[in-house]
Amino acid sequence: MKRYDLRHLKDNFEPRMKEILEVHKAGEVAIFLFEIGDFSPVQRSADLIKECGYVLNNSLKFNEVDWTVVAKR
C-alpha cells in the first residue's frame, strides 16, 4: 500500500495520478489524496482509475477540501 499526496497540484492532479498508475505494481493498493472544489475532480479521478485498468475500492471525503481514493489493479 502506498499513499500519494497530490494536493499541491490543486485541480491539475490527473496527469501525475495517471503517471503513478502506469508504473504502480500490480496487486498493490494506491491511495491518492487530492483537493476538490466542485466535486468534478472526484468523477474525473474515478474515470481515470478505470481507464488505467484499476478498480476503485474506496472514495471518500477526507476533510472540507480534500478527497481520498483507494485503487488496486
N, CA, C, O and CB atoms as a CASP TS submission, in Angstrom:
PFRMAT TS
TARGET T0000
AUTHOR 0000-0000-0000
METHOD Language model
MODEL 1
PARENT N/A
ATOM      1  N   MET     1       0.860  -1.164   0.000  1.00  0.00           N
ATOM      2  CA  MET     1       0.000   0.000   0.000  1.00  0.00           C
ATOM      3  C   MET     1       0.907   1.229   0.000  1.00  0.00           C
ATOM      4  O   MET     1       1.840   1.331   0.797  1.00  0.00           O
ATOM      5  CB  MET     1      -0.979  -0.003   1.231  1.00  0.00           C
ATOM      6  N   LYS     2       0.617   2.145  -0.899  1.00  0.00           N
ATOM      7  CA  LYS     2       1.393   3.365  -0.986  1.00  0.00           C
ATOM      8  C   LYS     2       0.451   4.556  -1.118  1.00  0.00           C
ATOM      9  O   LYS     2      -0.542   4.506  -1.843  1.00  0.00           O
ATOM     10  CB  LYS     2       2.375   3.308  -2.172  1.00  0.00           C
ATOM     11  N   ARG     3       0.785   5.631  -0.399  1.00  0.00           N
ATOM     12  CA  ARG     3      -0.052   6.829  -0.379  1.00  0.00           C
ATOM     13  C   ARG     3       0.627   7.935  -1.178  1.00  0.00           C
ATOM     14  O   ARG     3       1.826   8.174  -1.037  1.00  0.00           O
ATOM     15  CB  ARG     3      -0.323   7.294   1.078  1.00  0.00           C
ATOM     16  N   TYR     4      -0.155   8.603  -2.015  1.00  0.00           N
ATOM     17  CA  TYR     4       0.346   9.690  -2.848  1.00  0.00           C
ATOM     18  C   TYR     4      -0.450  10.956  -2.550  1.00  0.00           C
ATOM     19  O   TYR     4      -1.666  10.991  -2.737  1.00  0.00           O
ATOM     20  CB  TYR     4       0.256   9.324  -4.356  1.00  0.00           C
ATOM     21  N   ASP     5       0.235  11.985  -2.089  1.00  0.00           N
ATOM     22  CA  ASP     5      -0.404  13.261  -1.768  1.00  0.00           C
ATOM     23  C   ASP     5      -0.287  14.178  -2.984  1.00  0.00           C
ATOM     24  O   ASP     5       0.801  14.664  -3.295  1.00  0.00           O
ATOM     25  CB  ASP     5       0.245  13.922  -0.499  1.00  0.00           C
ATOM     26  N   LEU     6      -1.398  14.414  -3.666  1.00  0.00           N
ATOM     27  CA  LEU     6      -1.427  15.244  -4.864  1.00  0.00           C
ATOM     28  C   LEU     6      -2.088  16.597  -4.607  1.00  0.00           C
ATOM     29  O   LEU     6      -2.407  17.319  -5.551  1.00  0.00           O
ATOM     30  CB  LEU     6      -2.155  14.517  -5.979  1.00  0.00           C
ATOM     31  N   ARG     7      -2.292  16.942  -3.350  1.00  0.00           N
ATOM     32  CA  ARG     7      -2.984  18.189  -3.016  1.00  0.00           C
ATOM     33  C   ARG     7      -2.253  19.421  -3.524  1.00  0.00           C
ATOM     34  O   ARG     7      -2.890  20.413  -3.878  1.00  0.00           O
ATOM     35  CB  ARG     7      -3.164  18.295  -1.524  1.00  0.00           C
ATOM     36  N   HIS     8      -0.930  19.375  -3.565  1.00  0.00           N
ATOM     37  CA  HIS     8      -0.150  20.538  -4.003  1.00  0.00           C
ATOM     38  C   HIS     8      -0.372  20.858  -5.479  1.00  0.00           C
ATOM     39  O   HIS     8      -0.057  21.962  -5.925  1.00  0.00           O
ATOM     40  CB  HIS     8       1.332  20.299  -3.749  1.00  0.00           C
ATOM     41  N   LEU     9      -0.911  19.903  -6.242  1.00  0.00           N
ATOM     42  CA  LEU     9      -1.167  20.104  -7.669  1.00  0.00           C
ATOM     43  C   LEU     9      -2.510  20.774  -7.939  1.00  0.00           C
ATOM     44  O   LEU     9      -2.838  21.100  -9.080  1.00  0.00           O
ATOM     45  CB  LEU     9      -1.111  18.778  -8.390  1.00  0.00           C
ATOM     46  N   LYS    10      -3.283  20.974  -6.868  1.00  0.00           N
ATOM     47  CA  LYS    10      -4.614  21.592  -6.969  1.00  0.00           C
ATOM     48  C   LYS    10      -5.497  20.838  -7.969  1.00  0.00           C
ATOM     49  O   LYS    10      -5.642  19.621  -7.855  1.00  0.00           O
ATOM     50  CB  LYS    10      -4.490  23.073  -7.389  1.00  0.00           C
ATOM     51  N   ASP    11      -6.082  21.530  -8.935  1.00  0.00           N
ATOM     52  CA  ASP    11      -7.012  20.908  -9.888  1.00  0.00           C
ATOM     53  C   ASP    11      -6.297  20.188 -11.036  1.00  0.00           C
ATOM     54  O   ASP    11      -6.952  19.577 -11.880  1.00  0.00           O
ATOM     55  CB  ASP    11      -7.944  21.963 -10.456  1.00  0.00           C
ATOM     56  N   ASN    12      -4.988  20.254 -11.074  1.00  0.00           N
ATOM     57  CA  ASN    12      -4.224  19.653 -12.166  1.00  0.00           C
ATOM     58  C   ASN    12      -3.496  18.385 -11.701  1.00  0.00           C
ATOM     59  O   ASN    12      -2.330  18.181 -12.041  1.00  0.00           O
ATOM     60  CB  ASN    12      -3.213  20.668 -12.726  1.00  0.00           C
ATOM     61  N   PHE    13      -4.174  17.539 -10.932  1.00  0.00           N
ATOM     62  CA  PHE    13      -3.565  16.343 -10.373  1.00  0.00           C
ATOM     63  C   PHE    13      -3.615  15.129 -11.301  1.00  0.00           C
ATOM     64  O   PHE    13      -2.865  14.172 -11.108  1.00  0.00           O
ATOM     65  CB  PHE    13      -4.235  16.006  -9.089  1.00  0.00           C
ATOM     66  N   GLU    14      -4.487  15.160 -12.297  1.00  0.00           N
ATOM     67  CA  GLU    14      -4.710  13.978 -13.139  1.00  0.00           C
ATOM     68  C   GLU    14      -3.481  13.492 -13.917  1.00  0.00           C
ATOM     69  O   GLU    14      -3.251  12.283 -13.958  1.00  0.00           O
ATOM     70  CB  GLU    14      -5.799  14.273 -14.106  1.00  0.00           C
ATOM     71  N   PRO    15      -2.690  14.358 -14.529  1.00  0.00           N
ATOM     72  CA  PRO    15      -1.503  13.843 -15.227  1.00  0.00           C
ATOM     73  C   PRO    15      -0.554  13.079 -14.293  1.00  0.00           C
ATOM     74  O   PRO    15      -0.007  12.041 -14.666  1.00  0.00           O
ATOM     75  CB  PRO    15      -0.751  14.995 -15.887  1.00  0.00           C
ATOM     76  N   ARG    16      -0.368  13.601 -13.087  1.00  0.00           N
ATOM     77  CA  ARG    16       0.516  12.916 -12.133  1.00  0.00           C
ATOM     78  C   ARG    16      -0.107  11.615 -11.661  1.00  0.00           C
ATOM     79  O   ARG    16       0.598  10.616 -11.515  1.00  0.00           O
ATOM     80  CB  ARG    16       0.820  13.821 -10.928  1.00  0.00           C
ATOM     81  N   MET    17      -1.411  11.601 -11.418  1.00  0.00           N
ATOM     82  CA  MET    17      -2.085  10.375 -10.997  1.00  0.00           C
ATOM     83  C   MET    17      -1.939   9.307 -12.071  1.00  0.00           C
ATOM     84  O   MET    17      -1.658   8.150 -11.760  1.00  0.00           O
ATOM     85  CB  MET    17      -3.576  10.643 -10.702  1.00  0.00           C
ATOM     86  N   LYS    18      -2.127   9.685 -13.331  1.00  0.00           N
ATOM     87  CA  LYS    18      -2.006   8.725 -14.426  1.00  0.00           C
ATOM     88  C   LYS    18      -0.580   8.191 -14.510  1.00  0.00           C
ATOM     89  O   LYS    18      -0.376   6.995 -14.717  1.00  0.00           O
ATOM     90  CB  LYS    18      -2.414   9.373 -15.763  1.00  0.00           C
ATOM     91  N   GLU    19       0.391   9.056 -14.353  1.00  0.00           N
ATOM     92  CA  GLU    19       1.793   8.651 -14.379  1.00  0.00           C
ATOM     93  C   GLU    19       2.077   7.616 -13.282  1.00  0.00           C
ATOM     94  O   GLU    19       2.763   6.624 -13.527  1.00  0.00           O
ATOM     95  CB  GLU    19       2.711   9.880 -14.208  1.00  0.00           C
ATOM     96  N   ILE    20       1.561   7.843 -12.103  1.00  0.00           N
ATOM     97  CA  ILE    20       1.746   6.918 -10.981  1.00  0.00           C
ATOM     98  C   ILE    20       1.056   5.598 -11.266  1.00  0.00           C
ATOM     99  O   ILE    20       1.637   4.537 -11.038  1.00  0.00           O
ATOM    100  CB  ILE    20       1.209   7.526  -9.676  1.00  0.00           C
ATOM    101  N   LEU    21      -0.173   5.642 -11.759  1.00  0.00           N
ATOM    102  CA  LEU    21      -0.919   4.413 -12.033  1.00  0.00           C
ATOM    103  C   LEU    21      -0.234   3.556 -13.090  1.00  0.00           C
ATOM    104  O   LEU    21      -0.288   2.328 -13.023  1.00  0.00           O
ATOM    105  CB  LEU    21      -2.333   4.747 -12.479  1.00  0.00           C
ATOM    106  N   GLU    22       0.402   4.188 -14.054  1.00  0.00           N
ATOM    107  CA  GLU    22       1.051   3.435 -15.119  1.00  0.00           C
ATOM    108  C   GLU    22       2.280   2.668 -14.643  1.00  0.00           C
ATOM    109  O   GLU    22       2.654   1.671 -15.261  1.00  0.00           O
ATOM    110  CB  GLU    22       1.440   4.365 -16.231  1.00  0.00           C
ATOM    111  N   VAL    23       2.916   3.109 -13.562  1.00  0.00           N
ATOM    112  CA  VAL    23       4.124   2.428 -13.077  1.00  0.00           C
ATOM    113  C   VAL    23       3.901   1.692 -11.758  1.00  0.00           C
ATOM    114  O   VAL    23       4.808   1.018 -11.271  1.00  0.00           O
ATOM    115  CB  VAL    23       5.245   3.430 -12.909  1.00  0.00           C
ATOM    116  N   HIS    24       2.724   1.810 -11.181  1.00  0.00           N
ATOM    117  CA  HIS    24       2.421   1.171  -9.905  1.00  0.00           C
ATOM    118  C   HIS    24       2.394  -0.342 -10.074  1.00  0.00           C
ATOM    119  O   HIS    24       1.887  -0.849 -11.075  1.00  0.00           O
ATOM    120  CB  HIS    24       1.074   1.676  -9.346  1.00  0.00           C
ATOM    121  N   LYS    25       2.930  -1.053  -9.114  1.00  0.00           N
ATOM    122  CA  LYS    25       2.997  -2.514  -9.184  1.00  0.00           C
ATOM    123  C   LYS    25       1.604  -3.133  -9.098  1.00  0.00           C
ATOM    124  O   LYS    25       0.774  -2.710  -8.293  1.00  0.00           O
ATOM    125  CB  LYS    25       3.886  -3.062  -8.060  1.00  0.00           C
ATOM    126  N   ALA    26       1.361  -4.128  -9.928  1.00  0.00           N
ATOM    127  CA  ALA    26       0.076  -4.837  -9.917  1.00  0.00           C
ATOM    128  C   ALA    26      -0.094  -5.539  -8.573  1.00  0.00           C
ATOM    129  O   ALA    26       0.860  -6.096  -8.029  1.00  0.00           O
ATOM    130  CB  ALA    26      -0.012  -5.865 -11.092  1.00  0.00           C
ATOM    131  N   GLY    27      -1.297  -5.507  -8.052  1.00  0.00           N
ATOM    132  CA  GLY    27      -1.606  -6.163  -6.791  1.00  0.00           C
ATOM    133  C   GLY    27      -1.456  -5.254  -5.583  1.00  0.00           C
ATOM    134  O   GLY    27      -1.992  -5.559  -4.518  1.00  0.00           O
ATOM    135  N   GLU    28      -0.741  -4.144  -5.725  1.00  0.00           N
ATOM    136  CA  GLU    28      -0.585  -3.218  -4.617  1.00  0.00           C
ATOM    137  C   GLU    28      -1.706  -2.180  -4.630  1.00  0.00           C
ATOM    138  O   GLU    28      -2.274  -1.865  -5.676  1.00  0.00           O
ATOM    139  CB  GLU    28       0.788  -2.532  -4.680  1.00  0.00           C
ATOM    140  N   VAL    29      -2.001  -1.670  -3.471  1.00  0.00           N
ATOM    141  CA  VAL    29      -3.041  -0.664  -3.317  1.00  0.00           C
ATOM    142  C   VAL    29      -2.407   0.720  -3.390  1.00  0.00           C
ATOM    143  O   VAL    29      -1.362   0.965  -2.788  1.00  0.00           O
ATOM    144  CB  VAL    29      -3.806  -0.853  -1.980  1.00  0.00           C
ATOM    145  N   ALA    30      -3.041   1.613  -4.125  1.00  0.00           N
ATOM    146  CA  ALA    30      -2.596   3.008  -4.224  1.00  0.00           C
ATOM    147  C   ALA    30      -3.661   3.897  -3.593  1.00  0.00           C
ATOM    148  O   ALA    30      -4.847   3.778  -3.901  1.00  0.00           O
ATOM    149  CB  ALA    30      -2.333   3.421  -5.717  1.00  0.00           C
ATOM    150  N   ILE    31      -3.231   4.776  -2.720  1.00  0.00           N
ATOM    151  CA  ILE    31      -4.130   5.719  -2.066  1.00  0.00           C
ATOM    152  C   ILE    31      -3.740   7.119  -2.537  1.00  0.00           C
ATOM    153  O   ILE    31      -2.588   7.533  -2.400  1.00  0.00           O
ATOM    154  CB  ILE    31      -4.058   5.596  -0.491  1.00  0.00           C
ATOM    155  N   PHE    32      -4.701   7.835  -3.087  1.00  0.00           N
ATOM    156  CA  PHE    32      -4.453   9.191  -3.597  1.00  0.00           C
ATOM    157  C   PHE    32      -5.239  10.197  -2.782  1.00  0.00           C
ATOM    158  O   PHE    32      -6.412   9.992  -2.470  1.00  0.00           O
ATOM    159  CB  PHE    32      -4.831   9.302  -5.092  1.00  0.00           C
ATOM    160  N   LEU    33      -4.577  11.278  -2.446  1.00  0.00           N
ATOM    161  CA  LEU    33      -5.204  12.377  -1.738  1.00  0.00           C
ATOM    162  C   LEU    33      -5.098  13.602  -2.631  1.00  0.00           C
ATOM    163  O   LEU    33      -3.999  13.978  -3.041  1.00  0.00           O
ATOM    164  CB  LEU    33      -4.539  12.621  -0.337  1.00  0.00           C
ATOM    165  N   PHE    34      -6.240  14.235  -2.940  1.00  0.00           N
ATOM    166  CA  PHE    34      -6.233  15.413  -3.803  1.00  0.00           C
ATOM    167  C   PHE    34      -7.297  16.392  -3.347  1.00  0.00           C
ATOM    168  O   PHE    34      -8.196  16.048  -2.580  1.00  0.00           O
ATOM    169  CB  PHE    34      -6.461  15.019  -5.275  1.00  0.00           C
ATOM    170  N   GLU    35      -7.177  17.614  -3.831  1.00  0.00           N
ATOM    171  CA  GLU    35      -8.084  18.689  -3.467  1.00  0.00           C
ATOM    172  C   GLU    35      -9.297  18.702  -4.386  1.00  0.00           C
ATOM    173  O   GLU    35      -9.182  18.445  -5.585  1.00  0.00           O
ATOM    174  CB  GLU    35      -7.364  20.036  -3.516  1.00  0.00           C
ATOM    175  N   ILE    36     -10.455  19.001  -3.821  1.00  0.00           N
ATOM    176  CA  ILE    36     -11.664  19.125  -4.631  1.00  0.00           C
ATOM    177  C   ILE    36     -12.236  20.513  -4.455  1.00  0.00           C
ATOM    178  O   ILE    36     -11.925  21.211  -3.490  1.00  0.00           O
ATOM    179  CB  ILE    36     -12.709  18.052  -4.249  1.00  0.00           C
ATOM    180  N   GLY    37     -13.061  20.901  -5.382  1.00  0.00           N
ATOM    181  CA  GLY    37     -13.767  22.172  -5.279  1.00  0.00           C
ATOM    182  C   GLY    37     -15.236  21.910  -5.500  1.00  0.00           C
ATOM    183  O   GLY    37     -16.036  21.962  -4.565  1.00  0.00           O
ATOM    184  N   ASP    38     -15.592  21.626  -6.750  1.00  0.00           N
ATOM    185  CA  ASP    38     -16.988  21.406  -7.117  1.00  0.00           C
ATOM    186  C   ASP    38     -17.329  19.924  -7.303  1.00  0.00           C
ATOM    187  O   ASP    38     -18.349  19.609  -7.915  1.00  0.00           O
ATOM    188  CB  ASP    38     -17.304  22.162  -8.386  1.00  0.00           C
ATOM    189  N   PHE    39     -16.527  19.038  -6.807  1.00  0.00           N
ATOM    190  CA  PHE    39     -16.714  17.591  -6.872  1.00  0.00           C
ATOM    191  C   PHE    39     -16.469  16.991  -8.253  1.00  0.00           C
ATOM    192  O   PHE    39     -16.472  15.767  -8.381  1.00  0.00           O
ATOM    193  CB  PHE    39     -18.095  17.253  -6.433  1.00  0.00           C
ATOM    194  N   SER    40     -16.258  17.794  -9.288  1.00  0.00           N
ATOM    195  CA  SER    40     -15.951  17.213 -10.600  1.00  0.00           C
ATOM    196  C   SER    40     -14.632  16.441 -10.596  1.00  0.00           C
ATOM    197  O   SER    40     -14.517  15.473 -11.348  1.00  0.00           O
ATOM    198  CB  SER    40     -15.898  18.309 -11.656  1.00  0.00           C
ATOM    199  N   PRO    41     -13.626  16.813  -9.790  1.00  0.00           N
ATOM    200  CA  PRO    41     -12.404  16.001  -9.749  1.00  0.00           C
ATOM    201  C   PRO    41     -12.642  14.576  -9.246  1.00  0.00           C
ATOM    202  O   PRO    41     -11.889  13.663  -9.583  1.00  0.00           O
ATOM    203  CB  PRO    41     -11.377  16.674  -8.870  1.00  0.00           C
ATOM    204  N   VAL    42     -13.674  14.391  -8.453  1.00  0.00           N
ATOM    205  CA  VAL    42     -13.979  13.056  -7.941  1.00  0.00           C
ATOM    206  C   VAL    42     -14.365  12.130  -9.093  1.00  0.00           C
ATOM    207  O   VAL    42     -13.850  11.015  -9.187  1.00  0.00           O
ATOM    208  CB  VAL    42     -15.116  13.119  -6.890  1.00  0.00           C
ATOM    209  N   GLN    43     -15.249  12.570  -9.953  1.00  0.00           N
ATOM    210  CA  GLN    43     -15.655  11.762 -11.101  1.00  0.00           C
ATOM    211  C   GLN    43     -14.502  11.574 -12.079  1.00  0.00           C
ATOM    212  O   GLN    43     -14.317  10.486 -12.623  1.00  0.00           O
ATOM    213  CB  GLN    43     -16.845  12.407 -11.812  1.00  0.00           C
ATOM    214  N   ARG    44     -13.731  12.627 -12.301  1.00  0.00           N
ATOM    215  CA  ARG    44     -12.593  12.526 -13.219  1.00  0.00           C
ATOM    216  C   ARG    44     -11.567  11.515 -12.708  1.00  0.00           C
ATOM    217  O   ARG    44     -10.999  10.755 -13.493  1.00  0.00           O
ATOM    218  CB  ARG    44     -11.929  13.903 -13.407  1.00  0.00           C
ATOM    219  N   SER    45     -11.331  11.503 -11.397  1.00  0.00           N
ATOM    220  CA  SER    45     -10.381  10.540 -10.844  1.00  0.00           C
ATOM    221  C   SER    45     -10.912   9.117 -10.982  1.00  0.00           C
ATOM    222  O   SER    45     -10.148   8.202 -11.290  1.00  0.00           O
ATOM    223  CB  SER    45     -10.090  10.857  -9.368  1.00  0.00           C
ATOM    224  N   ALA    46     -12.196   8.920 -10.761  1.00  0.00           N
ATOM    225  CA  ALA    46     -12.798   7.587 -10.911  1.00  0.00           C
ATOM    226  C   ALA    46     -12.695   7.118 -12.359  1.00  0.00           C
ATOM    227  O   ALA    46     -12.394   5.952 -12.611  1.00  0.00           O
ATOM    228  CB  ALA    46     -14.279   7.600 -10.457  1.00  0.00           C
ATOM    229  N   ASP    47     -12.940   8.013 -13.306  1.00  0.00           N
ATOM    230  CA  ASP    47     -12.825   7.660 -14.722  1.00  0.00           C
ATOM    231  C   ASP    47     -11.389   7.308 -15.092  1.00  0.00           C
ATOM    232  O   ASP    47     -11.155   6.363 -15.845  1.00  0.00           O
ATOM    233  CB  ASP    47     -13.322   8.810 -15.599  1.00  0.00           C
ATOM    234  N   LEU    48     -10.432   8.058 -14.570  1.00  0.00           N
ATOM    235  CA  LEU    48      -9.022   7.804 -14.840  1.00  0.00           C
ATOM    236  C   LEU    48      -8.573   6.465 -14.268  1.00  0.00           C
ATOM    237  O   LEU    48      -7.832   5.728 -14.917  1.00  0.00           O
ATOM    238  CB  LEU    48      -8.169   8.925 -14.270  1.00  0.00           C
ATOM    239  N   ILE    49      -9.010   6.156 -13.082  1.00  0.00           N
ATOM    240  CA  ILE    49      -8.671   4.879 -12.448  1.00  0.00           C
ATOM    241  C   ILE    49      -9.189   3.727 -13.288  1.00  0.00           C
ATOM    242  O   ILE    49      -8.471   2.751 -13.509  1.00  0.00           O
ATOM    243  CB  ILE    49      -9.249   4.801 -11.022  1.00  0.00           C
ATOM    244  N   LYS    50     -10.413   3.824 -13.753  1.00  0.00           N
ATOM    245  CA  LYS    50     -10.994   2.775 -14.598  1.00  0.00           C
ATOM    246  C   LYS    50     -10.252   2.677 -15.931  1.00  0.00           C
ATOM    247  O   LYS    50      -9.964   1.579 -16.406  1.00  0.00           O
ATOM    248  CB  LYS    50     -12.491   3.049 -14.843  1.00  0.00           C
ATOM    249  N   GLU    51      -9.947   3.822 -16.527  1.00  0.00           N
ATOM    250  CA  GLU    51      -9.236   3.862 -17.810  1.00  0.00           C
ATOM    251  C   GLU    51      -7.861   3.193 -17.721  1.00  0.00           C
ATOM    252  O   GLU    51      -7.398   2.596 -18.693  1.00  0.00           O
ATOM    253  CB  GLU    51      -9.078   5.313 -18.278  1.00  0.00           C
ATOM    254  N   CYS    52      -7.213   3.289 -16.568  1.00  0.00           N
ATOM    255  CA  CYS    52      -5.880   2.708 -16.376  1.00  0.00           C
ATOM    256  C   CYS    52      -5.932   1.246 -15.953  1.00  0.00           C
ATOM    257  O   CYS    52      -4.892   0.642 -15.691  1.00  0.00           O
ATOM    258  CB  CYS    52      -5.116   3.501 -15.343  1.00  0.00           C
ATOM    259  N   GLY    53      -7.132   0.669 -15.884  1.00  0.00           N
ATOM    260  CA  GLY    53      -7.268  -0.753 -15.571  1.00  0.00           C
ATOM    261  C   GLY    53      -7.277  -1.085 -14.092  1.00  0.00           C
ATOM    262  O   GLY    53      -7.007  -2.222 -13.706  1.00  0.00           O
ATOM    263  N   TYR    54      -7.583  -0.112 -13.271  1.00  0.00           N
ATOM    264  CA  TYR    54      -7.652  -0.318 -11.826  1.00  0.00           C
ATOM    265  C   TYR    54      -9.098  -0.430 -11.373  1.00  0.00           C
ATOM    266  O   TYR    54     -10.026  -0.086 -12.105  1.00  0.00           O
ATOM    267  CB  TYR    54      -6.949   0.824 -11.080  1.00  0.00           C
ATOM    268  N   VAL    55      -9.268  -0.916 -10.157  1.00  0.00           N
ATOM    269  CA  VAL    55     -10.583  -0.974  -9.525  1.00  0.00           C
ATOM    270  C   VAL    55     -10.595   0.070  -8.420  1.00  0.00           C
ATOM    271  O   VAL    55      -9.671   0.134  -7.608  1.00  0.00           O
ATOM    272  CB  VAL    55     -10.902  -2.415  -8.962  1.00  0.00           C
ATOM    273  N   LEU    56     -11.624   0.875  -8.388  1.00  0.00           N
ATOM    274  CA  LEU    56     -11.787   1.878  -7.339  1.00  0.00           C
ATOM    275  C   LEU    56     -12.375   1.181  -6.117  1.00  0.00           C
ATOM    276  O   LEU    56     -13.532   0.759  -6.127  1.00  0.00           O
ATOM    277  CB  LEU    56     -12.702   3.067  -7.813  1.00  0.00           C
ATOM    278  N   ASN    57     -11.570   1.066  -5.067  1.00  0.00           N
ATOM    279  CA  ASN    57     -12.010   0.371  -3.857  1.00  0.00           C
ATOM    280  C   ASN    57     -12.764   1.280  -2.894  1.00  0.00           C
ATOM    281  O   ASN    57     -13.678   0.837  -2.199  1.00  0.00           O
ATOM    282  CB  ASN    57     -10.821  -0.231  -3.153  1.00  0.00           C
ATOM    283  N   ASN    58     -12.376   2.553  -2.856  1.00  0.00           N
ATOM    284  CA  ASN    58     -12.995   3.460  -1.907  1.00  0.00           C
ATOM    285  C   ASN    58     -12.813   4.892  -2.389  1.00  0.00           C
ATOM    286  O   ASN    58     -11.811   5.216  -3.027  1.00  0.00           O
ATOM    287  CB  ASN    58     -12.399   3.274  -0.493  1.00  0.00           C
ATOM    288  N   SER    59     -13.761   5.726  -2.091  1.00  0.00           N
ATOM    289  CA  SER    59     -13.694   7.136  -2.447  1.00  0.00           C
ATOM    290  C   SER    59     -14.431   7.900  -1.355  1.00  0.00           C
ATOM    291  O   SER    59     -15.636   7.726  -1.174  1.00  0.00           O
ATOM    292  CB  SER    59     -14.315   7.414  -3.873  1.00  0.00           C
ATOM    293  N   LEU    60     -13.700   8.752  -0.621  1.00  0.00           N
ATOM    294  CA  LEU    60     -14.355   9.443   0.471  1.00  0.00           C
ATOM    295  C   LEU    60     -13.757  10.815   0.727  1.00  0.00           C
ATOM    296  O   LEU    60     -12.608  11.098   0.388  1.00  0.00           O
ATOM    297  CB  LEU    60     -14.280   8.616   1.717  1.00  0.00           C
ATOM    298  N   LYS    61     -14.566  11.642   1.329  1.00  0.00           N
ATOM    299  CA  LYS    61     -14.156  12.994   1.675  1.00  0.00           C
ATOM    300  C   LYS    61     -13.258  12.907   2.903  1.00  0.00           C
ATOM    301  O   LYS    61     -13.644  12.335   3.923  1.00  0.00           O
ATOM    302  CB  LYS    61     -15.392  13.922   1.936  1.00  0.00           C
ATOM    303  N   PHE    62     -12.051  13.483   2.800  1.00  0.00           N
ATOM    304  CA  PHE    62     -11.071  13.428   3.877  1.00  0.00           C
ATOM    305  C   PHE    62     -11.310  14.545   4.884  1.00  0.00           C
ATOM    306  O   PHE    62     -11.246  14.323   6.093  1.00  0.00           O
ATOM    307  CB  PHE    62      -9.653  13.517   3.314  1.00  0.00           C
ATOM    308  N   ASN    63     -11.579  15.723   4.392  1.00  0.00           N
ATOM    309  CA  ASN    63     -11.950  16.871   5.223  1.00  0.00           C
ATOM    310  C   ASN    63     -12.746  17.828   4.331  1.00  0.00           C
ATOM    311  O   ASN    63     -13.311  17.389   3.329  1.00  0.00           O
ATOM    312  CB  ASN    63     -10.671  17.583   5.851  1.00  0.00           C
ATOM    313  N   GLU    64     -12.805  19.088   4.657  1.00  0.00           N
ATOM    314  CA  GLU    64     -13.644  20.029   3.899  1.00  0.00           C
ATOM    315  C   GLU    64     -13.218  20.219   2.443  1.00  0.00           C
ATOM    316  O   GLU    64     -14.067  20.491   1.594  1.00  0.00           O
ATOM    317  CB  GLU    64     -13.635  21.360   4.582  1.00  0.00           C
ATOM    318  N   VAL    65     -11.933  20.084   2.135  1.00  0.00           N
ATOM    319  CA  VAL    65     -11.467  20.354   0.771  1.00  0.00           C
ATOM    320  C   VAL    65     -10.710  19.199   0.126  1.00  0.00           C
ATOM    321  O   VAL    65     -10.391  19.268  -1.061  1.00  0.00           O
ATOM    322  CB  VAL    65     -10.592  21.559   0.779  1.00  0.00           C
ATOM    323  N   ASP    66     -10.420  18.156   0.866  1.00  0.00           N
ATOM    324  CA  ASP    66      -9.607  17.065   0.342  1.00  0.00           C
ATOM    325  C   ASP    66     -10.423  15.790   0.166  1.00  0.00           C
ATOM    326  O   ASP    66     -11.379  15.536   0.899  1.00  0.00           O
ATOM    327  CB  ASP    66      -8.427  16.802   1.262  1.00  0.00           C
ATOM    328  N   TRP    67     -10.024  15.000  -0.818  1.00  0.00           N
ATOM    329  CA  TRP    67     -10.696  13.746  -1.145  1.00  0.00           C
ATOM    330  C   TRP    67      -9.655  12.640  -1.205  1.00  0.00           C
ATOM    331  O   TRP    67      -8.508  12.878  -1.584  1.00  0.00           O
ATOM    332  CB  TRP    67     -11.474  13.855  -2.492  1.00  0.00           C
ATOM    333  N   THR    68     -10.053  11.440  -0.834  1.00  0.00           N
ATOM    334  CA  THR    68      -9.168  10.277  -0.871  1.00  0.00           C
ATOM    335  C   THR    68      -9.807   9.198  -1.732  1.00  0.00           C
ATOM    336  O   THR    68     -10.991   8.896  -1.587  1.00  0.00           O
ATOM    337  CB  THR    68      -8.880   9.743   0.564  1.00  0.00           C
ATOM    338  N   VAL    69      -9.005   8.611  -2.640  1.00  0.00           N
ATOM    339  CA  VAL    69      -9.466   7.445  -3.388  1.00  0.00           C
ATOM    340  C   VAL    69      -8.455   6.314  -3.196  1.00  0.00           C
ATOM    341  O   VAL    69      -7.249   6.539  -3.094  1.00  0.00           O
ATOM    342  CB  VAL    69      -9.652   7.784  -4.907  1.00  0.00           C
ATOM    343  N   VAL    70      -8.983   5.106  -3.152  1.00  0.00           N
ATOM    344  CA  VAL    70      -8.163   3.905  -2.992  1.00  0.00           C
ATOM    345  C   VAL    70      -8.392   3.044  -4.224  1.00  0.00           C
ATOM    346  O   VAL    70      -9.531   2.738  -4.575  1.00  0.00           O
ATOM    347  CB  VAL    70      -8.516   3.121  -1.664  1.00  0.00           C
ATOM    348  N   ALA    71      -7.302   2.654  -4.879  1.00  0.00           N
ATOM    349  CA  ALA    71      -7.412   1.869  -6.114  1.00  0.00           C
ATOM    350  C   ALA    71      -6.452   0.692  -6.075  1.00  0.00           C
ATOM    351  O   ALA    71      -5.405   0.744  -5.429  1.00  0.00           O
ATOM    352  CB  ALA    71      -7.128   2.749  -7.352  1.00  0.00           C
ATOM    353  N   LYS    72      -6.830  -0.376  -6.781  1.00  0.00           N
ATOM    354  CA  LYS    72      -5.991  -1.569  -6.867  1.00  0.00           C
ATOM    355  C   LYS    72      -6.140  -2.175  -8.248  1.00  0.00           C
ATOM    356  O   LYS    72      -7.233  -2.227  -8.812  1.00  0.00           O
ATOM    357  CB  LYS    72      -6.364  -2.601  -5.769  1.00  0.00           C
ATOM    358  N   ARG    73      -5.011  -2.635  -8.784  1.00  0.00           N
ATOM    359  CA  ARG    73      -5.034  -3.291 -10.085  1.00  0.00           C
ATOM    360  C   ARG    73      -5.167  -4.764  -9.887  1.00  0.00           C
ATOM    361  O   ARG    73      -5.207  -5.517 -10.860  1.00  0.00           O
ATOM    362  CB  ARG    73      -3.783  -2.971 -10.901  1.00  0.00           C
TER
END
